[in-house]
Amino acid sequence: MKGGGCRDVFIDWENCIKEADTNKENVVDKCFDATAALRKCMQAHADYYEPILRVEKDAEEKFMKELENEKASEGSESNVAEEETEIVVDSKDSTNGIKIYFLNRYGYWVNKRR
């Protein structure tokens, strides 16, 4: 992520995440704008970030299918807790992998490196 056209946007986003963790703040609220900027940049440079965007899309589809199945099994429109799905993006070296957490149908959040 520290390469390509979104390098600076990613570093800003990463710093926001670190600051939120350090200050025990809500990452979703604190870094919403930084995350939106990163996603917009990644989509604008989709040729470079395609592997990550593909993983996000696959995770979203999996999450939505599981959510639909859970709602169907409950037989009602009750609130369903959001699930956390961990995906290691850099499978060549899992110590440098990135954990991606799917928070909701509007976006993904990348947490600390392993």
N, C-alpha and C positions, 0 to 999 in steps of 0.2 A: 504494500500500500504506500510505502514511502517513495515509490517511483511513479512515473506516469504524470499525467496532467493534473492529478488531484493531490499531489504531494503536500502542498502547503495547507490545503483544506483538511486533509487527513491529520496533519500534525496539530492543527487548531482543535480538531475534534478530539484527538487523543489527549491533548492537554486538558480539555474540558472534562473528559471522563476521569482523568487522574485527580483533578481538583475536586470533583464531586465525591470521589472515593475518599480522598484525604479529609474532606470536611464533612463526610457522612451525610451528603445531600442526596436528594432524589435525582438520579442520573437522567431519567426520562424528562423531568421538568427542566432541569438545569441545561441540558445539552440538546434540547429539541431543535433549536435553530441551527446549531452546529451539525447535527445529524442530517437535517433537511438539506443543508448546503452540501454535505458530503454526498448524499444520495443523488442530488441534482447534478453534481460534478461527475460522479461515476456514470450516470446515464448519458451525459454529454460526451463522455470518453468511453463509450460502451465497447469499442473495439479492444481497448487495453484491459478494461475491467470485466470483460465478459465472463471469465470463470467465476468470479465472485457473484456477479449478478445472476448467473445461472443457478448457483447454489442457493441464493436467497429465494429465487422463484420456486425452486424445487421444495425448499423448506416451507414456504408459504402455502403451496398446494397441499403438502402433507398435513400441515397444521389445520387448514380449512377442512380437509376431508375428515380428520380426527374430530374436529369440532362438530361437524355435521353428524357424524356417527354417534357422538356422545349426546347431542341434543335429541337425536332420534331414539336412543335407548332410554333417555329420561322421559320421553313422551310429553315434554312441555318446553316452553320457551324460558326456562329458568336461567339464571346467570350461570355461566360456565367459567371457571377459573382459567386464566390464560396459562398455557403450558410453556415450558422452557425447552427448547431444542438446541442441543449443542452440536456444532458441526466444526470440525477442524479443517480449515481451508488449505493450509500448507501440509499436505499429508506426507511429503518427503522427509520432513523433520518436525515431528510433533512438538519438540521443545520450542520451536519458533512459530507454532501454529497459532491461529487466532480463534477464539471462541466467539461464535456468533449466536446471539440469543434472539429468538423471534419473540417480540413482545406483543404485537397485535397485528391486525391486517394492514396497518398503515406503514409499517417499517420494521427495520431490524436494528439491533444495537450490537456493536462489537465491543466485547469486554476486554480485560487484560490479556496479554499474551501469557501462554503457559510458562 
